[in-house]
């Protein structure tokens, strides 16, 4: 993995973790991409750079949660 790819993967992981925190507090219906971006300290555009939409971000959250649960 190149340094650029590693940095991209780390940022995506950070955003996913922030989304999980927000979802735990407000639930799926209560969270939107703008709220997740604010929680993460990034702009909405940056969040959309890493995730096409809320569905893709939620899928990333579920994958991470499952990986950590299994570990």
C-alpha positions in Angstrom: 0.0 0.0 0.0 1.4 3.4 -1.0 1.6 6.2 1.6 -1.3 8.0 -0.2 -3.5 4.9 -0.1 -2.6 4.3 3.6 -3.5 7.9 4.4 -6.8 7.5 2.5 -7.7 4.3 4.3 -6.8 5.9 7.7 -9.0 8.9 7.1 -11.9 6.7 5.9 -11.5 4.6 9.1 -11.6 7.8 11.2 -14.7 9.0 9.5 -16.4 5.6 10.0 -15.6 5.6 13.7 -17.0 9.1 14.1 -20.1 8.0 12.2 -20.5 5.1 14.6 -20.3 7.4 17.6 -23.0 9.7 16.2 -25.3 6.8 15.2 -25.0 5.4 18.7 -26.3 8.7 20.1 -29.0 9.6 17.6 -29.8 6.5 15.6 -29.9 5.9 11.8 -32.9 8.1 11.2 -31.6 10.9 13.3 -28.2 11.2 11.5 -27.5 12.7 8.1 -24.3 13.3 6.2 -24.1 16.9 7.3 -24.3 15.8 11.0 -21.6 13.1 10.5 -19.4 15.6 8.7 -19.8 18.1 11.6 -19.1 15.3 14.1 -15.9 14.4 12.2 -14.7 18.0 11.9 -14.7 17.9 8.1 -16.8 19.6 5.4 -19.7 17.8 3.7 -17.6 17.7 0.5 -14.8 15.9 2.2 -17.2 13.3 3.6 -18.6 12.8 0.1 -15.1 12.4 -1.2 -14.7 9.2 0.9 -18.4 8.0 0.8 -20.8 8.4 -2.1 -23.8 8.5 0.2 -25.2 7.7 3.6 -25.9 4.1 2.6 -22.2 3.5 1.7 -21.1 5.1 5.0 -23.5 3.0 7.0 -22.2 -0.1 5.2 -18.7 0.9 6.2 -19.9 1.3 9.8 -21.4 -2.2 9.8 -18.3 -3.8 8.4 -16.1 -2.1 11.0 -18.4 -3.0 13.8 -18.5 -6.6 12.7 -14.7 -6.8 12.3 -14.2 -5.4 15.8 -16.9 -7.6 17.3 -15.3 -10.7 15.8 -11.8 -9.7 17.0 
